[in-house]
Amino acid sequence: MPSRRLELVPPDELKAALADGVRAQHEAGDLQASRDSFERAYRLAERAGDTESMALAALGLAGLWVAERRTVTSTVLLEARQQHVLTLLDPRSALALRVRTRLAGEADYARGTHAAVLAALDEVRAQPTDAAGAPLAGAAGAAGGGDPELLAEALRIAHHCLLGPEHVSARRELAVELTKASFRTERHSDLLMGLLWQTADAYCAGDPHAGRLLGELKDHLAQRDHLAVGFVASAIDVMLAIRAGRFADAEALAAVCASRGAAAGDADHAWWSGAQLVTIRWYQGRLTELLPMLDDRVHSPVLSAVDNSAVAALAVAAALSGDRPRAASALAALCGSDLAALPRSSSWLVTMNGVVEAAYLLEEPDVAVRAYQLLRPHAHLPMIGSLGVTCFGSVQHALGVAALTSRQLDLAVEHLTAAVQHNLALAHWPALVASRQRLAQAHALRGSPGDADAARRELDAATTEAGSAGLPVPDYPAANPAPAVAEIQRVGRKWRLTLRGRGVLVEDSIGMVHLAVLIANPRQEIQAADLVAGLAGLSGPSGEAGAAQRVLDPAAIAEYRSRLKNLDTEIDELEPDRARQARAERDWLVAQLSSAAGFGGRTRAFPDQPERARVAVGKAIRRALARITEADGVIGEHLRQTVHTGVRCSYWPG
């Protein structure tokens, strides 16, 4: 490969381009202006063959944050430049260590890891200084000589790679260390970044004094603004307005935040405002309005590679709209081969909240159980998105909904009770109302002594708190304490099934008779042998048969026998076509009476072979479900999810 011909470049022009980039980045916080200046500086340095200036420009192009470059082409180009200058630098130099630290941070962030960048930070910390903390210039083998700017930069990068919920404590220590380092660098941006990280970390930790740190950060910004840091501070203001239930103010502030982010040249400005609007519509019960926007955003090239919150929001919105295929597809994309593989980014908790909500709406208990396992260690945290951009309340709420989905009702009550208290402490009024609604649902479903009263108390409290705060109490499935329950009744020789306004007629069959018994006795276990014998022996938790319910009660039997007598007298007098219909009806009635009674009208007994009964009932019900699904997919899918067969069978709606 031929070497590039060097050109004469005015030194002042290159120096000015680098200075403009530093000024825009560290003093003004104008990320786009800094990128433009550093790009110009890199090209000039490359033409001049100035390795040190090339390295400084390549580092400047990386920006204040990590993963500022979002498109594949811009990311690859920046990495190639940094790797190229690294081959030209003395590996023992401070500049080479800066480049290695940046490369380690970018790679760790993309993989959702942090080992490499923490190792680089340890190397930076190990550089010698004198008793006053000043770098020891010219120390033998010293790479960086205790350079405070190198330390501040390494701390910023490392902090950005530790944004998962398990790293809250470690992040807070790094943020304090960065603030201390800022007094040595004397750079305005280092102090602001240290305060910003401390503020965001305090909110992520649920620290009740986080507001004090935000106030101090705003005081510094008032003295000298910094566009990039001010953008994040304005995002936190939106989050606090959402917590307060001031949705109109929150929407207005989100627009201001987006404009500030655009002015700063921050790639996150579009999605942050979108995520804030998602949160507002979520609590207003209007999330489905954002489906077109979410469809567009999930494919946006400027979204962070480790941010899956838009996909989670799409899954929930699609499920609420009744678009099950799209919702299921989005949820499956998030789950992959194992939900644990989702990167532990700054949006992980809000993404997991969306996973739990989608699993609830789609009735996916296995997904809910896995999400519960992953969220359980973080029960004490609020579900904060990114650097305080938005908040969905306590993790306890998501744990409660996951337990509700998997029908672990005692756990659901426990977690949702804790969520009410935690959301109260967070002063997150919309989340408080939502947790009370779900807690009422959990009490109602559990049905233990006192649960009915508890459910009413929570619903009354939710309504009162929503009213006093001027909040809507949305009527949407996620907050509705009454689950969807199917109903069934015989209509001549068919069965009519209804579910939330939908209805379908299905031909009679043995499986439909079994389903009729199960649906008539929701949340009760019934022995398969009893179903075959024509009994509905209601089973409690012990499995012992309780009070029996016949498929055909005495009134129905009397009605069928009366109709048989009428048909016997009418058949000979009817025209051929009508006579054939009457004989078919007569045969059907005889079959129904025979299936419900033995000799002398006694209930037919089934041999003591539970396995034979299990197989027979399972096959009959599956055939019936297939016919129902063919006639109405929504009702069929509901029954597939809620009807359980085996030695004991049951219908368990919500």
PLY file of the C-alpha trace (Angstrom):
ply
format ascii 1.0
element vertex 654
property float x
property float y
property float z
element edge 653
property int vertex1
property int vertex2
end_header
0.00 0.00 0.00
1.65 3.30 -1.07
2.38 5.77 1.72
0.40 9.01 1.86
2.35 12.04 0.59
2.77 14.60 3.36
1.71 18.18 2.77
2.66 21.46 4.32
-0.11 22.49 6.68
0.03 25.84 8.48
0.71 24.91 12.14
-1.59 27.65 13.36
-4.49 26.25 11.34
-4.10 22.77 12.85
-3.62 24.18 16.33
-6.71 26.36 15.96
-8.84 23.44 14.79
-7.84 21.38 17.82
-8.44 24.32 20.16
-11.87 24.94 18.63
-12.78 21.31 19.19
-11.66 21.37 22.84
-13.49 24.64 23.46
-16.74 23.39 21.90
-16.61 20.09 23.75
-15.42 21.05 27.21
-16.57 24.65 27.61
-19.71 25.01 25.49
-20.85 21.38 25.40
-21.62 21.72 21.69
-20.99 18.16 20.53
-21.69 18.78 16.85
-19.39 21.81 16.69
-16.67 19.83 18.44
-17.05 16.95 15.97
-16.76 19.37 13.04
-13.60 20.97 14.47
-11.95 17.68 15.36
-12.78 16.25 11.94
-11.06 19.22 10.33
-8.12 18.82 12.72
-7.76 15.10 11.95
-7.64 15.71 8.20
-5.11 18.49 8.59
-2.95 16.38 10.94
-3.14 13.42 8.59
-1.99 15.57 5.68
0.86 16.92 7.78
1.83 13.53 9.20
1.43 14.90 12.74
0.81 11.71 14.75
0.15 13.42 18.10
-2.40 15.81 16.58
-4.06 12.91 14.75
-4.42 11.08 18.07
-5.82 14.14 19.85
-8.32 14.70 17.05
-9.37 11.03 17.00
-9.95 11.17 20.75
-11.92 14.38 20.41
-14.09 12.84 17.71
-15.18 10.19 20.24
-16.86 12.93 22.27
-17.77 13.35 25.93
-19.86 10.21 26.18
-19.38 6.66 24.95
-21.02 5.46 21.71
-21.75 8.96 20.46
-21.40 7.59 16.94
-24.49 5.49 16.21
-24.43 4.52 12.54
-22.31 1.57 11.50
-20.23 3.57 9.04
-19.36 6.38 11.45
-18.60 3.93 14.27
-16.28 1.80 12.12
-14.51 4.85 10.71
-13.78 6.28 14.16
-12.52 2.94 15.49
-10.27 2.50 12.46
-8.77 5.94 12.98
-8.09 5.31 16.66
-6.53 1.92 15.97
-4.41 3.47 13.23
-2.99 6.24 15.44
-2.35 3.69 18.18
0.08 1.90 15.86
1.97 5.18 15.36
2.26 6.17 19.03
4.81 5.14 21.62
2.88 2.46 23.56
4.31 3.82 26.83
3.00 7.34 26.26
0.04 8.95 27.98
-1.57 9.52 24.59
-1.41 5.83 23.75
-3.00 4.98 27.09
-5.80 7.47 26.38
-6.48 5.83 23.02
-6.40 2.32 24.52
-8.82 3.40 27.26
-11.23 4.88 24.75
-11.11 1.78 22.53
-11.67 -0.46 25.57
-14.66 1.61 26.67
-16.32 1.64 23.25
-15.86 -2.12 22.87
-17.12 -2.88 26.38
-20.18 -0.66 25.92
-21.12 -2.37 22.65
-20.82 -5.80 24.29
-22.50 -4.82 27.54
-19.32 -5.66 29.45
-16.85 -3.63 31.52
-13.74 -5.69 32.31
-11.48 -4.10 29.69
-12.30 -0.50 30.54
-11.91 -1.11 34.29
-8.50 -2.66 33.62
-7.55 0.45 31.63
-8.79 2.67 34.46
-6.64 0.76 36.94
-3.65 1.32 34.66
-4.39 5.05 34.60
-4.75 5.20 38.37
-1.41 3.46 38.78
0.51 6.33 37.17
2.82 8.03 39.71
2.25 11.50 41.18
4.09 13.59 43.76
2.92 14.23 47.32
0.63 17.01 46.12
-0.96 14.78 43.49
0.84 16.39 40.55
2.12 14.15 37.73
5.74 13.10 37.84
7.08 14.23 34.48
9.66 11.98 32.89
9.29 9.10 35.34
10.92 6.01 33.93
8.36 3.83 32.20
5.53 6.05 33.40
2.71 6.11 30.87
0.84 9.32 31.49
2.74 10.39 34.60
-0.45 10.73 36.69
-2.11 13.01 34.12
-5.33 14.35 35.77
-7.05 14.89 32.42
-6.29 11.29 31.50
-7.79 10.14 34.82
-10.92 12.28 34.37
-11.44 10.96 30.87
-10.94 7.35 31.97
-13.43 7.82 34.83
-16.04 9.27 32.45
-15.65 6.39 30.03
-15.68 3.70 32.73
-18.77 5.19 34.36
-20.61 5.06 31.04
-19.87 1.32 30.76
-21.33 0.54 34.21
-24.92 1.64 33.73
-26.68 -1.60 34.73
-28.71 -1.75 37.96
-26.13 -3.98 39.63
-23.51 -1.23 39.26
-25.24 1.63 41.09
-22.85 1.67 44.05
-19.74 1.37 41.87
-20.97 4.21 39.65
-21.49 6.51 42.59
-17.90 5.95 43.69
-16.61 6.72 40.20
-18.72 9.90 40.04
-17.26 11.18 43.32
-13.74 10.36 42.10
-14.42 12.28 38.87
-15.60 15.31 40.84
-12.38 15.23 42.86
-10.30 14.90 39.68
-12.03 17.98 38.22
-10.31 20.22 40.77
-6.97 19.08 39.36
-7.93 19.40 35.70
-9.66 22.75 36.34
-11.93 21.96 33.41
-15.53 23.13 33.70
-16.81 20.06 31.87
-15.14 17.64 34.30
-16.81 19.26 37.31
-20.19 19.33 35.57
-19.86 15.72 34.45
-18.95 14.64 37.98
-22.00 16.42 39.41
-24.22 15.11 36.62
-23.15 11.51 37.20
-23.68 11.89 40.95
-27.15 13.31 40.32
-28.23 10.64 37.83
-26.80 7.87 40.03
-28.66 9.21 43.06
-31.97 9.08 41.19
-31.17 5.57 39.89
-30.46 4.48 43.48
-33.73 5.95 44.74
-31.79 8.36 46.99
-34.31 10.71 48.65
-31.70 13.51 48.52
-31.14 13.29 44.76
-32.96 16.61 44.35
-30.24 18.40 46.31
-27.60 17.24 43.86
-29.79 18.31 40.94
-30.14 21.76 42.52
-26.35 22.08 42.87
-25.85 20.99 39.25
-28.36 23.59 38.05
-26.61 26.31 40.07
-23.35 25.56 38.25
-25.12 25.50 34.88
-26.71 28.86 35.67
-23.27 30.35 36.22
-21.88 28.87 32.97
-24.04 26.78 30.67
-22.91 23.57 29.04
-25.24 22.35 26.29
-24.56 18.61 26.64
-24.88 18.53 30.46
-27.80 20.96 30.42
-29.62 18.63 28.02
-29.45 15.78 30.54
-30.50 18.07 33.41
-33.55 19.15 31.39
-34.40 15.46 30.79
-34.42 14.87 34.55
-36.91 17.75 34.88
-39.25 15.90 32.50
-38.95 12.72 34.57
-39.83 14.61 37.75
-42.87 16.20 36.09
-44.05 12.72 35.05
-43.61 11.48 38.62
-45.67 14.40 39.86
-48.44 13.52 37.41
-48.11 16.89 35.65
-48.48 15.35 32.22
-49.17 18.56 30.28
-46.09 20.20 31.82
-44.07 17.05 31.15
-44.98 17.10 27.45
-44.00 20.76 27.17
-40.73 20.12 29.01
-40.02 17.11 26.78
-40.23 19.37 23.74
-37.81 21.82 25.37
-35.50 18.92 26.27
-35.52 17.65 22.68
-34.62 21.09 21.32
-31.77 21.38 23.83
-30.48 17.97 22.83
-30.60 18.90 19.15
-28.74 22.14 19.89
-26.08 20.12 21.76
-25.76 17.71 18.84
-26.64 14.75 21.08
-27.79 11.66 19.16
-30.22 10.74 21.95
-32.40 13.84 21.70
-35.07 12.24 19.47
-35.55 8.98 21.37
-35.33 10.52 24.83
-38.33 12.73 24.07
-40.01 9.69 22.52
-39.37 7.61 25.64
-40.78 10.39 27.80
-43.92 10.55 25.67
-44.23 6.74 25.93
-44.20 7.05 29.73
-46.84 9.79 29.70
-49.16 7.88 27.37
-48.53 4.67 29.36
-49.99 6.20 32.50
-52.75 7.97 30.58
-53.88 4.65 29.09
-53.19 5.99 25.58
-50.07 4.09 24.61
-51.66 2.65 21.45
-51.63 6.16 19.95
-47.85 5.86 19.65
-47.77 2.65 17.59
-46.77 4.41 14.33
-43.99 6.31 16.11
-42.72 3.17 17.85
-42.77 1.20 14.59
-40.49 3.85 13.15
-38.19 4.26 16.16
-37.33 0.59 16.63
-35.56 0.71 13.25
-33.83 4.05 13.80
-30.07 3.87 13.10
-29.38 6.47 15.81
-30.68 4.31 18.67
-27.98 2.95 20.93
-27.04 -0.61 20.06
-27.74 -1.69 23.65
-31.05 0.15 24.07
-34.06 -2.17 23.65
-36.65 0.02 25.35
-38.36 0.99 22.08
-38.93 -2.69 21.22
-40.41 -3.31 24.68
-42.73 -0.31 24.32
-43.81 -1.57 20.89
-44.65 -5.00 22.36
-46.89 -3.44 25.00
-48.58 -0.99 22.64
-49.29 -3.73 20.09
-50.69 -6.03 22.78
-52.97 -3.28 24.07
-54.20 -2.61 20.52
-55.11 -6.29 20.08
-52.37 -6.93 17.52
-51.13 -10.15 19.10
-48.81 -11.26 16.27
-46.87 -7.99 16.29
-46.72 -7.93 20.09
-45.61 -11.55 20.29
-42.94 -10.95 17.65
-41.50 -7.97 19.56
-41.53 -9.92 22.82
-39.83 -12.91 21.20
-37.14 -10.61 19.79
-36.42 -9.35 23.29
-36.39 -12.80 24.86
-34.16 -14.43 22.24
-32.75 -17.73 23.43
-32.58 -16.37 26.99
-33.92 -13.11 28.38
-30.77 -12.85 30.48
-28.80 -12.02 27.32
-30.33 -8.53 27.08
-27.49 -6.03 27.64
-27.48 -4.49 31.12
-27.59 -0.96 29.77
-29.02 2.18 31.36
-32.39 1.29 29.79
-32.44 -2.32 31.03
-34.88 -1.81 33.90
-37.48 0.05 31.82
-37.04 -2.52 29.05
-37.68 -5.33 31.53
-40.75 -3.49 32.79
-42.04 -3.55 29.21
-41.21 -7.25 28.91
-43.21 -8.00 32.07
-46.17 -5.91 30.93
-46.20 -7.53 27.49
-45.98 -11.00 29.07
-48.97 -10.11 31.24
-51.05 -8.86 28.32
-50.10 -11.82 26.10
-50.54 -14.33 28.95
-46.96 -15.64 28.74
-46.24 -17.02 32.24
-42.87 -18.56 31.29
-41.54 -15.17 30.17
-42.91 -13.61 33.35
-41.15 -16.19 35.53
-37.80 -15.57 33.81
-38.21 -11.80 34.07
-39.04 -12.17 37.76
-35.82 -14.12 38.35
-33.75 -11.42 36.65
-35.46 -8.48 38.35
-35.63 -9.91 41.86
-32.12 -8.76 42.95
-33.08 -5.17 42.07
-36.38 -4.99 43.96
-35.17 -1.99 45.99
-34.55 0.22 42.92
-36.77 2.53 40.87
-37.11 1.76 37.17
-35.18 4.74 35.82
-34.43 5.03 32.12
-30.99 6.15 30.99
-29.53 9.10 32.97
-32.79 9.97 34.72
-34.72 10.46 31.48
-37.90 8.70 32.64
-39.23 6.53 35.46
-41.81 3.75 35.70
-41.85 3.53 39.49
-40.60 0.75 41.72
-39.14 -2.53 40.47
-41.49 -4.08 43.04
-44.35 -3.22 40.67
-42.83 -5.21 37.79
-42.15 -8.11 40.16
-45.78 -8.04 41.28
-47.09 -8.04 37.71
-44.75 -10.92 36.82
-46.05 -12.90 39.80
-49.61 -12.04 38.78
-48.97 -13.37 35.28
-47.55 -16.65 36.59
-50.46 -16.95 39.06
-48.25 -16.72 42.14
-50.86 -14.60 43.84
-49.34 -14.49 47.32
-46.10 -13.18 45.81
-48.05 -10.72 43.68
-49.77 -9.26 46.74
-46.45 -9.08 48.60
-44.59 -7.24 45.82
-47.44 -4.92 44.87
-47.93 -3.95 48.51
-44.23 -3.07 48.61
-44.58 -1.20 45.30
-47.30 1.01 46.77
-44.99 2.02 49.63
-41.95 2.52 47.39
-43.85 4.60 44.83
-45.21 6.70 47.67
-41.64 7.33 48.85
-40.62 8.23 45.29
-43.58 10.64 45.03
-44.42 8.90 41.76
-48.17 9.43 41.82
-49.07 7.77 38.47
-47.05 4.68 39.43
-48.69 4.67 42.86
-52.15 4.62 41.30
-51.10 1.83 38.90
-49.66 -0.28 41.72
-52.83 0.10 43.78
-54.92 -1.00 40.80
-52.80 -4.08 40.25
-52.76 -4.83 43.98
-56.55 -4.74 43.95
-56.51 -7.18 41.05
-54.16 -9.53 42.91
-56.40 -9.50 45.99
-59.50 -10.15 43.88
-57.91 -13.08 42.09
-56.49 -14.65 45.24
-59.88 -14.69 46.91
-58.65 -15.41 50.43
-60.61 -14.19 53.45
-60.40 -10.42 53.54
-59.16 -10.09 49.96
-62.42 -8.73 48.61
-62.38 -5.90 51.16
-58.70 -5.28 50.49
-59.35 -5.05 46.75
-62.09 -2.48 47.29
-59.87 -0.44 49.61
-57.04 -0.32 47.08
-59.35 0.67 44.23
-60.96 3.37 46.37
-57.53 4.65 47.39
-56.36 4.67 43.76
-59.41 6.65 42.70
-59.02 9.12 45.57
-55.29 9.63 44.99
-55.77 10.03 41.26
-58.50 12.59 41.84
-56.51 14.64 44.35
-53.50 14.73 42.02
-55.62 15.45 38.95
-54.62 12.16 37.35
-56.72 10.01 35.04
-57.63 6.52 36.19
-57.25 4.77 32.83
-59.57 1.92 31.96
-57.22 -0.41 30.12
-56.44 -4.10 30.53
-53.23 -3.56 32.44
-55.15 -1.87 35.25
-58.46 -3.71 35.08
-59.02 -5.90 38.13
-61.54 -8.06 36.27
-59.80 -10.54 33.93
-61.37 -11.69 30.69
-63.74 -14.57 31.45
-65.43 -16.67 28.81
-69.09 -17.66 29.05
-70.82 -20.60 27.39
-74.42 -21.64 26.88
-76.24 -24.25 24.82
-78.19 -22.95 21.85
-80.13 -25.85 20.35
-77.52 -28.27 19.00
-74.67 -25.79 19.28
-72.78 -23.92 21.94
-72.41 -20.14 22.09
-69.09 -18.87 23.49
-68.66 -15.21 24.40
-65.61 -13.24 25.56
-65.53 -9.47 26.08
-68.14 -8.70 23.47
-67.02 -11.36 20.99
-69.23 -14.35 20.28
-69.11 -17.54 18.25
-71.32 -20.59 17.69
-69.63 -24.00 17.72
-71.09 -27.41 16.89
-71.69 -29.74 19.81
-69.13 -32.41 20.66
-67.89 -34.32 23.68
-65.04 -31.81 24.03
-67.50 -28.91 24.04
-69.47 -30.59 26.83
-66.25 -30.89 28.87
-65.41 -27.23 28.17
-68.90 -26.19 29.25
-68.35 -27.81 32.65
-64.92 -26.23 33.10
-66.05 -22.74 32.04
-69.08 -22.98 34.32
-66.70 -23.68 37.23
-63.74 -21.29 36.77
-60.63 -21.71 38.91
-61.79 -25.12 40.14
-60.01 -28.40 39.49
-62.29 -31.13 38.13
-61.27 -34.77 37.80
-61.01 -35.95 34.20
-62.79 -39.15 35.26
-65.72 -37.07 36.52
-65.91 -35.22 33.21
-66.05 -38.51 31.31
-68.70 -39.84 33.66
-70.82 -36.74 33.16
-70.05 -35.25 36.59
-68.36 -32.03 37.54
-66.81 -33.08 40.82
-65.44 -29.76 42.06
-61.95 -30.23 43.47
-60.26 -28.04 46.00
-56.52 -27.74 46.44
-56.41 -31.21 47.98
-57.94 -32.73 44.88
-60.81 -34.28 46.82
-64.13 -34.23 45.10
-66.58 -31.66 46.40
-70.15 -30.90 45.49
-71.03 -32.38 42.11
-72.55 -30.44 39.24
-74.24 -32.46 36.48
-73.75 -31.59 32.84
-77.53 -31.82 32.45
-79.42 -30.62 35.47
-82.92 -32.04 36.25
-84.67 -29.14 34.50
-82.67 -29.70 31.32
-83.32 -33.44 31.43
-87.07 -32.85 31.82
-87.02 -30.37 28.93
-85.13 -32.82 26.69
-87.57 -35.67 27.50
-90.56 -33.43 26.79
-89.07 -32.44 23.46
-88.47 -36.14 22.64
-92.14 -36.94 23.21
-93.20 -34.11 20.91
-90.78 -35.23 18.21
-92.05 -38.84 18.43
-95.58 -37.65 17.65
-94.57 -35.12 14.98
-92.07 -37.05 12.87
-94.63 -39.18 10.99
-96.67 -36.09 10.10
-93.80 -33.95 8.80
-92.63 -33.52 5.22
-89.54 -35.62 4.31
-86.97 -32.81 4.69
-88.34 -31.60 7.99
-88.74 -35.20 9.18
-85.02 -35.86 8.54
-84.15 -32.75 10.60
-86.48 -33.86 13.39
-84.98 -37.38 13.47
-81.46 -35.89 13.64
-82.55 -33.69 16.54
-84.15 -36.71 18.24
-80.94 -38.73 17.89
-78.92 -35.86 19.34
-81.23 -35.52 22.35
-81.07 -39.25 23.01
-77.26 -39.11 22.87
-77.15 -36.22 25.32
-79.44 -37.96 27.80
-77.46 -41.19 27.45
-74.13 -39.46 28.10
-75.40 -38.02 31.36
-77.20 -41.05 32.83
-76.91 -44.81 33.18
-79.50 -47.41 34.05
-82.46 -46.05 35.90
-81.26 -42.48 35.47
-78.26 -43.01 37.74
-75.07 -41.10 36.92
-72.78 -43.22 34.80
-69.65 -44.43 36.63
-66.22 -44.43 34.99
-63.74 -47.21 35.80
-60.96 -46.28 38.15
-58.46 -45.55 35.42
-57.43 -41.87 35.70
-54.87 -42.21 32.89
-57.51 -43.35 30.40
-59.74 -40.48 31.47
-56.87 -37.99 31.16
-56.10 -39.06 27.61
-59.73 -39.15 26.50
-60.61 -35.75 27.96
-57.40 -34.12 26.70
-58.00 -35.29 23.13
-61.66 -34.25 23.18
-60.90 -30.78 24.54
-58.05 -30.21 22.08
-60.33 -31.09 19.18
-62.93 -28.66 20.51
-60.34 -25.91 20.95
-59.17 -26.40 17.37
-62.73 -25.87 16.11
-63.19 -22.82 18.34
-59.89 -21.29 17.16
-60.88 -21.87 13.54
-64.15 -20.02 14.17
-62.69 -17.20 16.32
-58.96 -16.91 16.88
-59.22 -14.55 19.87
-61.61 -16.75 21.86
-59.70 -19.86 20.83
-56.36 -18.42 21.95
-57.86 -17.29 25.25
-59.10 -20.82 25.96
-55.82 -22.39 24.86
-54.04 -20.25 27.43
-56.53 -20.74 30.25
-57.86 -24.30 29.95
-55.60 -26.88 31.57
-56.02 -30.62 31.07
-54.60 -33.63 32.83
-55.82 -35.97 35.53
-57.40 -32.80 36.91
-58.73 -30.19 34.52
-59.54 -26.52 35.04
-60.38 -23.19 33.44
-58.25 -20.44 34.94
-59.11 -17.03 33.46
-56.77 -14.29 34.71
0 1
1 2
2 3
3 4
4 5
5 6
6 7
7 8
8 9
9 10
10 11
11 12
12 13
13 14
14 15
15 16
16 17
17 18
18 19
19 20
20 21
21 22
22 23
23 24
24 25
25 26
26 27
27 28
28 29
29 30
30 31
31 32
32 33
33 34
34 35
35 36
36 37
37 38
38 39
39 40
40 41
41 42
42 43
43 44
44 45
45 46
46 47
47 48
48 49
49 50
50 51
51 52
52 53
53 54
54 55
55 56
56 57
57 58
58 59
59 60
60 61
61 62
62 63
63 64
64 65
65 66
66 67
67 68
68 69
69 70
70 71
71 72
72 73
73 74
74 75
75 76
76 77
77 78
78 79
79 80
80 81
81 82
82 83
83 84
84 85
85 86
86 87
87 88
88 89
89 90
90 91
91 92
92 93
93 94
94 95
95 96
96 97
97 98
98 99
99 100
100 101
101 102
102 103
103 104
104 105
105 106
106 107
107 108
108 109
109 110
110 111
111 112
112 113
113 114
114 115
115 116
116 117
117 118
118 119
119 120
120 121
121 122
122 123
123 124
124 125
125 126
126 127
127 128
128 129
129 130
130 131
131 132
132 133
133 134
134 135
135 136
136 137
137 138
138 139
139 140
140 141
141 142
142 143
143 144
144 145
145 146
146 147
147 148
148 149
149 150
150 151
151 152
152 153
153 154
154 155
155 156
156 157
157 158
158 159
159 160
160 161
161 162
162 163
163 164
164 165
165 166
166 167
167 168
168 169
169 170
170 171
171 172
172 173
173 174
174 175
175 176
176 177
177 178
178 179
179 180
180 181
181 182
182 183
183 184
184 185
185 186
186 187
187 188
188 189
189 190
190 191
191 192
192 193
193 194
194 195
195 196
196 197
197 198
198 199
199 200
200 201
201 202
202 203
203 204
204 205
205 206
206 207
207 208
208 209
209 210
210 211
211 212
212 213
213 214
214 215
215 216
216 217
217 218
218 219
219 220
220 221
221 222
222 223
223 224
224 225
225 226
226 227
227 228
228 229
229 230
230 231
231 232
232 233
233 234
234 235
235 236
236 237
237 238
238 239
239 240
240 241
241 242
242 243
243 244
244 245
245 246
246 247
247 248
248 249
249 250
250 251
251 252
252 253
253 254
254 255
255 256
256 257
257 258
258 259
259 260
260 261
261 262
262 263
263 264
264 265
265 266
266 267
267 268
268 269
269 270
270 271
271 272
272 273
273 274
274 275
275 276
276 277
277 278
278 279
279 280
280 281
281 282
282 283
283 284
284 285
285 286
286 287
287 288
288 289
289 290
290 291
291 292
292 293
293 294
294 295
295 296
296 297
297 298
298 299
299 300
300 301
301 302
302 303
303 304
304 305
305 306
306 307
307 308
308 309
309 310
310 311
311 312
312 313
313 314
314 315
315 316
316 317
317 318
318 319
319 320
320 321
321 322
322 323
323 324
324 325
325 326
326 327
327 328
328 329
329 330
330 331
331 332
332 333
333 334
334 335
335 336
336 337
337 338
338 339
339 340
340 341
341 342
342 343
343 344
344 345
345 346
346 347
347 348
348 349
349 350
350 351
351 352
352 353
353 354
354 355
355 356
356 357
357 358
358 359
359 360
360 361
361 362
362 363
363 364
364 365
365 366
366 367
367 368
368 369
369 370
370 371
371 372
372 373
373 374
374 375
375 376
376 377
377 378
378 379
379 380
380 381
381 382
382 383
383 384
384 385
385 386
386 387
387 388
388 389
389 390
390 391
391 392
392 393
393 394
394 395
395 396
396 397
397 398
398 399
399 400
400 401
401 402
402 403
403 404
404 405
405 406
406 407
407 408
408 409
409 410
410 411
411 412
412 413
413 414
414 415
415 416
416 417
417 418
418 419
419 420
420 421
421 422
422 423
423 424
424 425
425 426
426 427
427 428
428 429
429 430
430 431
431 432
432 433
433 434
434 435
435 436
436 437
437 438
438 439
439 440
440 441
441 442
442 443
443 444
444 445
445 446
446 447
447 448
448 449
449 450
450 451
451 452
452 453
453 454
454 455
455 456
456 457
457 458
458 459
459 460
460 461
461 462
462 463
463 464
464 465
465 466
466 467
467 468
468 469
469 470
470 471
471 472
472 473
473 474
474 475
475 476
476 477
477 478
478 479
479 480
480 481
481 482
482 483
483 484
484 485
485 486
486 487
487 488
488 489
489 490
490 491
491 492
492 493
493 494
494 495
495 496
496 497
497 498
498 499
499 500
500 501
501 502
502 503
503 504
504 505
505 506
506 507
507 508
508 509
509 510
510 511
511 512
512 513
513 514
514 515
515 516
516 517
517 518
518 519
519 520
520 521
521 522
522 523
523 524
524 525
525 526
526 527
527 528
528 529
529 530
530 531
531 532
532 533
533 534
534 535
535 536
536 537
537 538
538 539
539 540
540 541
541 542
542 543
543 544
544 545
545 546
546 547
547 548
548 549
549 550
550 551
551 552
552 553
553 554
554 555
555 556
556 557
557 558
558 559
559 560
560 561
561 562
562 563
563 564
564 565
565 566
566 567
567 568
568 569
569 570
570 571
571 572
572 573
573 574
574 575
575 576
576 577
577 578
578 579
579 580
580 581
581 582
582 583
583 584
584 585
585 586
586 587
587 588
588 589
589 590
590 591
591 592
592 593
593 594
594 595
595 596
596 597
597 598
598 599
599 600
600 601
601 602
602 603
603 604
604 605
605 606
606 607
607 608
608 609
609 610
610 611
611 612
612 613
613 614
614 615
615 616
616 617
617 618
618 619
619 620
620 621
621 622
622 623
623 624
624 625
625 626
626 627
627 628
628 629
629 630
630 631
631 632
632 633
633 634
634 635
635 636
636 637
637 638
638 639
639 640
640 641
641 642
642 643
643 644
644 645
645 646
646 647
647 648
648 649
649 650
650 651
651 652
652 653
